[in-house]
Amino acid sequence: MKKFIFIKTEIPGPKSKEIALSRNQFVAKPMSSSLTPSFIAHGEGSLVTDLDGNRFIDLTGGWGCLALGHSHPSVVAAITKQAEKFTHTDFTAVPYASFVQLCEKLSLLAPGNSQKSVALFNCGAEAVENAVKIAKGYTGRSGIVVFENAFHGRTLLAMSMTHKSFPYKYKFGPFASEIYRLPFLSQYHSSIQIDDLERVLINLVNPETVAGVVIEPIQGEGGFNVPKNGFLEKIKELCQKYGMFFIADEIQCGMGRTGKFFAVEHWNIEPDIICLAKALASGLPLSAVISRKKITDALPIGTIGGTYVGNPLGCQAALEVIRIIQEEDLLSKAVNIGKIIKDAFTSMKEKYPIIGDVRGLGAMVAMELVKGQKSKEPATEETEKIIQYCVQNGVLIAPAGLNKNVLRVLVSLTISTEQLEEALSVLEEGIAQI
Ligand SMILES: Cc1ncc(COP(=O)(O)O)c(C=O)c1O
């Protein structure tokens, strides 16, 4: 007997099916697929109710944007209050205080002792693009180093920095130039030794022409890959040796998900530049580039910006998100949630040989599904079947990894233990079926 999940029609139900017909007709086809065929009517915390009254437990958290869950009352109140005052000016035309307050908060939260300054944008890709512009603008260098399995977004530069060809790069070349890709050495997959990194780097590119190394401290889309011990430290060391900026893409792993506000804090590293987005404003389009003050402030006025950047609704939402993460100690909550998920996944791994690896930090936990423990051959179709079983039985969970054979949990950090356990039991049923 389920307490939170409530499935009363086939999935999708008749109302969702009706909207799907119009979607097929009017929505651009490349944007017409979705994890669940049901259309949402409303969300509350970690629960989503569809148009037909079916209720799901959402482990996708809006693809990692909803650290506080759907429609957190404090965030809703902050946005509503702001909307009644003004919704837009463009900060460079008529400035507003919340933009400044958010930059102040983020600069004080960022790791390390050096003074920071912050630029706000709309989405993750835009933050990454601007971090690269800033690094190039400051150093006068043109190269960028990225990693295998990386995902940095879909705009031209971010897409070029992203690893996976299909669907992200399709026939969209020519790509941005001077992007060099190193292996990402994780605990489960490592193609070279850490000591080989410098040699591989200097064979790829003269590091003295590289403006920055852009790295997800824990890779998101690429499979929740946790770096091998010593890997991030080595990257930082190479950055310092050759004058390259260490640019942390914390768009998926930041904002408390791993149990620290910034994932990179697990390694005691002070990045030169940090990108944030996703959970920053509870799903409103807002991103940030935090850098050592002397870096971004060295660029001339007007060299970065945009009409909608740092929208006042987003700034108010972000101030609330940060306040709640701190006041409700969601960092400890992330650790507790992560422990429940990891324990459950680990005991499933003992029962089901299809689970090759369980990994993650804090609430950023995933399992990798393989056809053989030794071969590590990706179990892609099986992963999709498990996801579909979950959807049909009231749990929304997302895939990850170049081969889509990783199940990742991006649940909101406010989920109750009871809800989480109910969702995990459905997931286990799905794995047992396979
Ligand atoms: C690590 C990382 N960087 C960048 C992006 C791109 O963000 P957006 O989709 O907001 O452009 C994403 C999105 O998933 C991401 O996970």
The ligand as a Tripos MOL2 file, in Angstrom:
@<TRIPOS>MOLECULE
LIG
   16    16     1     0     0
SMALL
NO_CHARGES

@<TRIPOS>ATOM
      1 C1         27.2350   20.8530  -15.2950 C.3       1 LIG1
      2 C2         26.3200   21.6070  -16.2130 C.ar      1 LIG1
      3 N1         26.7860   22.6780  -16.8700 N.ar      1 LIG1
      4 C3         26.0050   23.3880  -17.6920 C.ar      1 LIG1
      5 C4         24.6990   23.0330  -17.9160 C.ar      1 LIG1
      6 C5         23.8480   23.8430  -18.8610 C.3       1 LIG1
      7 O1         22.8580   24.5050  -18.1410 O.3       1 LIG1
      8 P1         21.5840   25.1120  -18.9050 P.3       1 LIG1
      9 O2         20.7770   23.9620  -19.3830 O.co2     1 LIG1
     10 O3         20.8880   25.9200  -17.8370 O.co2     1 LIG1
     11 O4         22.1080   25.9620  -20.0010 O.co2     1 LIG1
     12 C6         24.1660   21.9250  -17.2590 C.ar      1 LIG1
     13 C7         22.7810   21.4920  -17.4920 C.2       1 LIG1
     14 O5         22.3910   20.3740  -17.2430 O.2       1 LIG1
     15 C8         25.0030   21.1960  -16.3870 C.ar      1 LIG1
     16 O6         24.5430   20.1090  -15.7390 O.3       1 LIG1
@<TRIPOS>BOND
     1     1     2 1
     2     2     3 ar
     3     2    15 ar
     4     3     4 ar
     5     4     5 ar
     6     5     6 1
     7     5    12 ar
     8     6     7 1
     9     7     8 1
    10     8     9 2
    11     8    10 1
    12     8    11 1
    13    12    13 1
    14    12    15 ar
    15    13    14 2
    16    15    16 1
@<TRIPOS>SUBSTRUCTURE
     1 LIG1         1 GROUP 0 **** ****
